[in-house]
C-alpha cells in the first residue's frame, strides 16, 4: 500500500461543496407597542425538551422569559406531491395592543403535471379566543384589524385578499402582496416597492403612485400611512441612502447616506427611524429622527446586527446578531441586555467529497453548514458525542452507529440547541471527489491522454465502505470489476492520514475490457461505479 501524496490529498479534502448559506437561529421578530412582548420563529429547540427541529413560534416576556407558543410536531401523511400538514411555522406578527397574534404555516408541495395545484401556505390568526385559518401568506395590520394574505394562485394572477378580522369578511384586491407587516398600515393599505416609485393600494383596491427621486430597493410605511421610508443602494461596496416621502404631499427628502444601510424600521408615530449600518466594524443599530436630526449609534456589539424590530412607542428595540444572540435595547439610553446567548444553527450536512449526499455512512467525513459555531460548541450524532474539526465544519461518523434516522445536534451555552435529521448507513460506497483514479506510481491521474494499461495497478479513493478490522482493512467480500470483469484488489482499507476516506489499489484486468466503467463494492445494493480511461 502506498500513501496518498500530500498535494493530491489536499485536493481531495478541499473539494468544494455547495452547502446552503447559514442563517440565524431567531427570525421574524415582532413586538407590541410597548415592547413588553416579543414573538419570533426558530427551528432550534429548547434544551431538555422533545421539541422538533421544524420552525416554530416562541414568545418572550420579562415574567416568563422564552416560551414555546406554537408548534406542529408531525408533517402528517405524505404522498409524492408533499405532506398533508402545514408544519413549518414562521413570520409571527402581533398587534400593537397584543390582543391579535398570527403567523404563516407552510409545507413543501410539488408543482408538476402529476400533482394538483396545492396551496403551500396557511395564515393562522388568533384573537379574542377565536382562531381563523386563511389561505396564503400573512401580513397583519399593526392594529390587528386586517389580515392581508396572498395565495400561490394570487401571486400568479396578481391579487391578494384583505380580511376584516372582526367580521371575517374577505375582499379580493388587485395586486399580489407577499411582503411583511412593515408594508401594511392600520387601515389595510399595502405598500409595493417599484424601481422608481412606491405604490399604495388601499383595502378597496384604489391605488396611488408616489414617484421616487432615487431607485427603490426596500421600503416601509408607518402605521398611520403618513410617511414612506425607502432604501437606495448606491454601489457594489454597499453605500446606501435613506429617503422619506410625505404621503400626503408627495414631497421627498434625503434622510441619510452611509455604508451598508439596511433594515429600516419606523416607530408608530413616524417620528423615529431605526436602521443598521456599518462603519469601521460590523453592522450596528442606529436611530435618527424623521427630520434627519439626533442620529445615534444604539449598539456596539462584537458581532453584526442582522435583524431588528422596534416597538411602536419607539422606546424599545429587539435585535438578532450574526451569532444568533437575541438582544433587548433601550432606545433612549442604548442600554443592551442579552435575552439569549449565542446559539449555533445547523443548516445542512453533506459528505465531505463529491458527489453530494446527506447519507451519513459509517466512518465517513461529513461537512456541515452552520452559523454561530465556536470552540465551545458540542456536537452529537444519535446521542453520541462527535468532534468538530477543520475550522469547526467537519466531523467523522462513528463506525458503530445503528442504521436509521438520527439527529445531528449542536449545543452551546445557549438555552437552545439546533439539529437536523440524517440517515445513517453502515455502507454507502462512493468514489470520492474528482480525483477518481491515479496511476499506481502516483505520477499522475488516469486521463484521456494518460490512460491506464492492462495489468497496471491503479488507485481509487472512496468513502462509505463501512467498518474496518484492526489493521484498517474493509470487510470481506469487497470486490472491483471493469465492465463486469473481476479485477484483483490488492488493498482496500483506510487511506493513511486522511480521516473518512478509503484507498483502493486495483489491477486493471488483462486484456483491458472495452468498457471504461469500474464498479467497486460489496454487492448490487452496496457499490459505486465510475468511468476510467483504459488503453486498448
C-alpha positions in Angstrom: 0.0 0.0 0.0 1.2 3.5 -0.9 0.2 6.6 0.9 -1.6 9.4 -0.9 0.8 12.2 -1.9 0.3 15.4 0.0 -0.7 17.5 -2.9 -3.3 15.1 -4.1 -4.6 14.7 -0.5 -5.1 18.4 -0.2 -7.1 18.4 -3.4 -9.2 15.5 -2.3 -10.0 17.0 1.1 -10.6 20.6 -0.1 -13.0 19.7 -2.8 -15.6 22.4 -2.8 -19.2 21.5 -1.9 -22.2 23.8 -2.4 -23.8 23.9 1.0 -26.6 26.3 1.9 -25.6 29.7 3.4 -26.0 29.6 7.1 -28.8 31.8 8.7 -29.8 33.0 12.1 -31.4 30.9 14.8 -34.0 33.6 15.6 -36.1 35.1 12.9 -39.1 37.3 12.1 -39.1 39.4 15.2 -42.4 41.1 16.1 -43.3 43.1 19.2 -46.2 45.1 20.8 -46.4 48.9 21.0 -44.8 49.0 24.5 -42.2 46.3 23.8 -43.4 44.0 26.6 -44.0 41.0 24.4 -41.7 39.7 21.7 -42.5 36.9 19.2 -40.0 35.2 16.9 -39.7 32.0 14.9 -37.0 29.4 15.1 -36.1 25.9 14.0 -34.0 25.4 17.2 -35.4 23.8 20.3 -35.1 24.5 24.0 -32.7 22.1 25.7 -34.2 19.2 27.7 -37.4 19.2 25.6 -38.6 17.0 22.8 -39.5 19.9 20.6 -39.0 19.1 16.9 -36.5 20.8 14.7 -39.2 22.3 12.4 -39.6 26.1 12.5 -41.9 27.1 15.4 -43.1 30.2 17.3 -41.7 31.4 20.6 -42.7 34.3 22.8 -40.6 36.3 25.3 -41.9 38.3 28.2 -40.0 39.6 31.2 -42.1 37.4 33.5 -41.9 34.1 31.6 -38.7 34.6 29.6 -38.9 32.5 26.4 -41.8 30.2 26.0 -43.0 28.0 23.1 -46.4 29.1 21.8 -46.9 27.3 18.5 -45.5 24.0 17.1 -46.6 21.3 14.7 -44.9 18.1 15.6 -45.7 16.0 12.6 -45.8 16.8 8.9 -48.6 14.2 8.6 -49.2 11.7 5.8 -47.3 12.5 2.6 -47.6 11.4 -1.0 -45.3 12.3 -3.9 -46.8 15.8 -4.0 -46.0 16.7 -0.4 -47.0 16.4 3.2 -50.6 17.0 4.4 -49.8 19.3 7.3 -48.6 22.9 7.3 -45.8 22.2 9.8 -43.2 25.0 9.2 -44.3 28.0 11.3 -42.8 31.4 10.6 -43.4 35.2 10.3 -45.1 35.7 13.7 -47.0 39.0 14.0 -48.7 40.7 16.9 -50.9 43.7 17.1 -49.8 46.8 18.9 -52.0 46.0 21.9 -51.1 42.3 22.0 -54.6 41.0 21.5 -54.2 39.7 18.0 -51.5 37.2 17.1 -50.8 35.5 13.8 -48.2 33.6 11.8 -47.7 31.7 8.5 -47.7 27.9 8.4 -46.0 26.3 5.4 -45.4 22.9 3.8 -43.4 21.9 0.7 -45.5 21.0 -2.3 -44.6 19.7 -5.7 -45.8 21.7 -8.7 -45.8 19.5 -11.8 -48.2 17.7 -14.1 -48.7 14.8 -11.8 -49.8 16.9 -8.8 -52.9 19.0 -8.5 -52.2 22.7 -7.6 -51.9 22.9 -3.8 -51.5 25.9 -1.5 -48.2 25.8 0.3 -49.0 28.4 2.9 -51.7 29.0 5.5 -52.3 32.0 7.7 -53.2 31.4 11.4 -54.7 34.4 13.3 -55.8 34.2 16.9 -58.0 36.9 18.5 -60.5 37.0 21.4 -60.3 33.2 21.9 -61.1 32.6 18.2 -58.7 31.2 15.6 -59.0 31.9 11.9 -57.3 29.9 9.2 -56.8 31.7 5.8 -55.1 30.5 2.7 -51.8 32.1 1.8 -49.0 34.1 3.5 -50.0 36.5 6.3 -49.3 40.2 6.8 -51.1 41.6 9.8 -52.0 45.3 10.1 -50.3 47.0 13.1 -53.6 47.5 14.9 -54.6 43.8 14.3 -57.8 44.6 12.4 -56.8 43.4 8.9 -55.2 40.3 7.6 -53.6 40.6 4.2 -53.0 37.2 2.6 -51.6 36.1 -0.8 -52.0 32.6 -2.1 -49.9 30.8 -4.7 -52.6 31.4 -7.2 -52.8 35.1 -6.1 -49.1 35.5 -6.8 -49.6 34.0 -10.3 -52.7 36.0 -11.1 -51.7 39.2 -9.3 -54.2 39.6 -6.5 -54.4 39.5 -2.7 -57.1 39.3 -0.1 -57.9 41.7 2.7 -59.9 40.2 5.6 -61.6 42.4 8.1 -60.9 40.2 11.2 -63.7 41.4 13.5 -66.4 40.3 11.0 -64.3 37.8 9.0 -65.3 39.2 5.6 -62.5 39.0 2.9 -62.2 41.3 -0.1 -60.2 40.4 -3.2 -57.9 43.2 -4.2 -55.9 43.6 -7.4 -52.1 43.4 -7.0 -50.3 40.5 -5.4 -48.7 41.1 -2.0 -46.3 38.8 -0.3 -44.5 41.4 1.8 -44.1 42.0 5.5 -46.3 43.8 8.0 -43.8 46.7 7.7 -45.6 47.5 4.5 -49.1 47.5 5.9 -51.0 50.3 7.5 -53.6 50.3 10.2 -56.3 50.7 7.5 -55.2 47.7 5.5 -53.3 49.7 2.8 -50.3 47.9 1.4 -47.1 49.4 0.1 -45.5 47.9 -3.0 -41.9 49.0 -4.0 -41.2 49.5 -7.6 -37.8 50.5 -9.2 -38.7 54.2 -9.4 -41.8 54.6 -7.2 -43.9 53.1 -4.4 -47.5 52.1 -4.9 -50.1 52.4 -2.1 -53.1 50.1 -2.6 -56.0 50.5 -0.1 -58.2 47.7 1.1 -60.8 48.6 -1.6 -58.3 48.4 -4.4 -57.7 52.1 -5.0 -54.1 52.8 -5.8 -51.8 55.8 -5.6 -48.4 56.1 -7.1 -45.7 58.1 -5.3 -42.7 58.6 -7.6 -39.3 58.5 -6.0 -36.2 60.5 -6.8 -34.0 57.5 -6.5 -34.1 53.8 -7.1 -36.2 51.9 -4.5 -34.6 48.7 -3.2 -36.6 48.4 0.1 -39.4 50.4 1.5 -41.6 50.6 4.7 -44.5 52.7 5.8 -45.7 53.9 9.2 -49.0 52.5 10.6 -50.8 55.8 10.1 -49.7 56.0 6.4 -48.1 59.4 6.8 -44.5 58.6 5.7 -42.7 56.1 3.4 -39.1 55.4 4.1 -37.1 53.7 1.3 -33.5 52.5 0.8 -31.4 53.1 -2.3 -28.3 51.0 -2.8 -25.6 53.2 -4.4 -22.9 50.8 -5.4 -21.0 47.5 -5.2 -19.3 48.4 -1.9 -22.7 48.8 -0.1 -23.1 52.5 0.4 -26.9 53.3 0.6 -29.3 56.2 1.1 -32.4 56.5 3.2 -35.1 58.8 1.9 -38.5 59.9 3.2 -41.7 60.6 1.2 -44.5 62.5 2.8 -47.6 60.5 1.8 -50.0 63.5 1.9 -47.9 65.9 -0.2 -45.6 63.5 -2.1 -42.6 65.7 -1.1 -39.4 63.8 -0.7 -36.3 64.4 1.4 -33.0 62.6 1.9 -32.6 61.3 5.4 -29.0 60.0 5.5 -26.4 58.4 3.3 -24.0 55.8 4.8 -22.2 52.5 4.5 -24.3 49.3 4.3 -27.6 51.0 5.4 -30.2 48.2 5.6 -33.3 47.0 7.6 -35.2 50.3 8.1 -37.7 50.4 10.9 -40.2 53.1 11.9 -41.9 53.9 15.2 -45.7 54.0 15.2 -45.9 57.8 15.2 -43.4 58.0 12.3 -41.0 60.2 14.3 -38.1 57.8 14.7 -36.3 55.7 12.2 -34.0 52.8 13.1 -31.7 51.1 10.7 -28.5 49.0 10.6 -25.3 50.4 9.2 -21.5 49.7 9.2 -18.6 52.0 9.6 -15.2 50.5 10.5 -16.7 47.4 12.1 -19.7 45.1 11.8 -23.3 46.2 11.2 -24.8 48.1 14.2 -28.2 49.5 15.0 -28.7 53.3 14.7 -31.6 55.7 15.2 -32.4 59.0 13.6 -35.3 61.5 13.8 -37.5 61.7 10.8 -36.1 65.2 10.1 -32.6 63.8 10.0 -31.6 65.1 13.4 -30.4 63.2 16.5 -28.5 60.4 14.7 -27.2 57.9 17.3 -25.5 54.6 17.3 -27.5 52.4 19.7 -25.4 49.2 19.7 -21.7 48.5 20.0 -21.7 44.7 19.6 -18.7 42.5 18.7 -20.8 40.7 16.1 -23.1 42.3 13.5 -26.8 43.2 14.0 -28.6 41.3 11.2 -32.3 41.9 12.0 -34.2 44.1 14.4 -37.7 45.3 15.4 -38.8 48.5 17.2 -41.8 48.8 19.5 -44.5 51.2 18.3 -43.6 53.7 21.1 -40.1 53.9 19.7 -38.6 53.2 23.2 -37.6 49.5 22.9 -36.0 47.5 20.2 -35.0 43.9 19.8 -32.2 42.5 17.6 -30.5 39.4 16.5 -26.8 39.3 15.8 -24.7 37.2 13.3 -24.0 34.6 16.1 -27.7 34.4 16.9 -27.7 36.4 20.1 -31.1 37.8 21.0 -30.9 41.3 22.4 -33.2 43.9 24.0 -32.2 47.5 23.6 -33.4 50.6 25.4 -33.6 53.2 22.6 -33.2 56.2 24.8 -30.1 55.1 26.6 -28.7 52.5 24.3 -28.5 50.0 27.2 -28.5 46.5 25.8 -29.4 43.2 27.6 -28.9 39.7 26.2 -32.0 37.7 26.3 -30.5 34.6 24.7 -26.8 33.8 24.3 -25.1 32.9 21.0 -27.0 29.9 19.5 -25.5 27.7 16.8 -27.7 26.8 13.9 -27.2 23.8 11.6 -28.5 24.2 8.1 -27.2 21.1 6.4 -24.7 18.3 6.5 -23.2 16.5 3.5 -20.5 14.0 2.7 -17.2 16.0 2.5 -16.5 14.9 -1.1 -18.4 14.8 -4.3 -20.9 13.6 -5.3 -23.0 15.4 -2.7 -25.1 13.2 -0.4 -26.5 13.7 3.1 -26.3 10.0 3.9 -24.0 9.6 7.0 -22.1 6.4 6.2 -20.1 4.8 9.0 -16.7 6.3 9.2 -17.3 8.9 6.6 -16.3 12.6 6.9 -19.3 15.0 6.9 -19.2 18.7 6.2 -21.8 20.9 7.9 -23.2 24.3 7.0 -23.9 26.2 10.3 -23.7 29.6 11.9 -22.6 30.5 15.4 -20.1 27.7 15.9 -17.2 28.3 18.1 -14.8 26.3 20.3 -17.5 25.7 22.9 -19.9 24.1 20.5 -20.7 20.4 21.3 -21.9 18.1 18.5 -23.6 14.8 18.9 -25.0 12.2 16.4 -27.5 9.6 17.6 -26.8 10.9 21.1 -23.0 10.1 20.7 -20.5 13.0 21.0 -18.5 13.7 17.8 -15.6 16.0 17.4 -15.7 19.1 15.1 -12.6 19.5 13.0 -11.3 21.6 10.0 -12.3 25.0 11.3 -15.4 23.5 13.1 -17.0 22.5 9.8 -16.4 18.7 9.6 -16.9 15.6 11.7 -16.4 11.9 11.3 -19.4 9.5 11.6 -18.6 6.8 14.3 -18.2 3.3 12.8 -20.6 1.6 15.2 -23.8 3.7 14.9 -27.1 1.8 14.3 -28.6 2.3 10.8 -31.6 4.6 10.6 -32.6 8.2 11.1 -30.5 10.0 13.6 -30.4 13.6 14.9 -27.3 15.6 14.5 -27.4 18.1 17.4 -25.2 21.1 18.2 -25.4 22.8 21.6 -23.5 25.5 23.4 -24.0 27.8 26.4 -27.4 28.9 24.9 -30.6 27.5 26.4 -31.4 26.4 22.8 -29.9 23.6 20.7 -30.1 23.1 16.9 -30.3 19.9 14.9 -31.2 18.1 11.7 -32.0 14.5 10.9 -29.6 12.4 8.9 -29.9 8.9 7.5 -27.1 6.7 9.0 -25.9 3.7 6.9 -23.2 1.2 7.6 -22.3 1.1 3.9 -22.8 3.7 1.2 -19.9 3.4 -1.3 -18.9 6.4 -3.4 -15.9 7.3 -5.3 -14.5 10.5 -3.7 -14.2 13.8 -5.4 -13.0 14.4 -8.9 -9.7 12.5 -8.3 -11.3 9.2 -9.2 -8.2 7.1 -10.4 -4.5 7.6 -10.1 -1.7 5.7 -11.7 -0.1 3.3 -9.2 3.2 5.2 -9.3 1.3 8.3 -8.2 2.9 10.3 -11.0 -0.5 11.5 -12.4 -4.2 11.0 -12.9 -5.7 8.4 -15.2 -6.9 10.6 -18.1 -7.6 10.5 -21.8 -4.0 11.4 -22.5 -2.6 9.0 -19.9 -5.0 6.0 -19.8 -4.5 3.0 -17.5 -2.9 0.0 -19.2 -3.9 -3.7 -18.9 -2.2 -5.2 -15.9 -1.4 -1.8 -14.2 -2.3 -1.2 -10.6 -4.3 2.0 -10.3 -5.6 3.7 -7.1 -9.0 5.0 -6.3 -10.2 6.9 -3.2 -13.7 6.2 -1.8 -16.0 6.9 1.1 -18.7 4.8 2.7 -17.0 1.5 2.7 -18.1 0.8 6.3 -16.3 -0.6 9.4 -12.7 -1.9 9.2 -10.8 -4.5 11.0 -7.9 -3.7 13.5 -5.5 -3.5 10.6 -7.7 -0.9 8.8 -9.0 -3.3 6.1 -12.6 -3.2 4.9 -15.0 -6.1 5.4 -14.6 -9.3 3.5 -16.4 -9.5 0.2 -15.2 -6.2 -1.2 -14.5 -6.5 -4.9 -14.0 -4.4 -8.1 -14.9 -5.1 -11.7 -14.2 -3.5 -15.0 -17.2 -3.9 -17.3 -18.2 -7.0 -15.2 -14.7 -8.5 -15.5 -13.4 -9.2 -12.0 -10.2 -7.3 -11.0 -7.6 -8.1 -8.4 -8.0 -5.8 -5.4 -4.5 -5.5 -3.8 -5.6 -3.2 -1.0 -8.9 -1.8 0.3 -8.8 0.0 3.6 -8.4 3.3 5.3 -6.4 6.0 3.4 -3.4 6.8 5.7 -3.6 10.3 7.1 -7.0 11.2 5.6 -9.9 10.6 8.0 -13.1 9.4 6.5 -11.6 8.1 3.2 -10.6 4.7 1.9 -7.8 3.8 -0.5 -8.4 1.0 -3.1 -5.5 -0.4 -5.1 -6.8 -2.5 -8.0 -5.2 -4.1 -11.0 -6.7 -3.5 -14.5 -7.7 -6.8 -16.0 -5.7 -8.1 -19.0 -6.7 -7.8 -21.6 -8.4 -4.5 -20.7 -12.2 -4.6 -21.2 -13.7 -2.4 -23.9 -15.9 -0.6 -21.4 -14.4 2.1 -19.3 -16.6 1.6 -16.2 -15.2 0.5 -12.9 -17.5 -0.8 -10.2 -16.3 -1.4 -6.6 -18.3 -2.5 -3.6 -19.8 -5.5 -1.8 -23.0 -6.3 -3.7 -25.5 -4.7 -6.1 -27.0 -2.6 -3.3 -23.7 -1.5 -1.9 -21.4 -0.5 -4.7 -20.3 2.6 -6.7 -19.4 3.0 -10.4 -17.2 5.5 -12.2 -15.7 6.0 -15.6 -12.0 5.2 -16.1 -9.8 5.8 -19.1 -8.2 2.5 -20.3 -5.7 1.9 -23.1 -6.7 -0.7 -25.7 
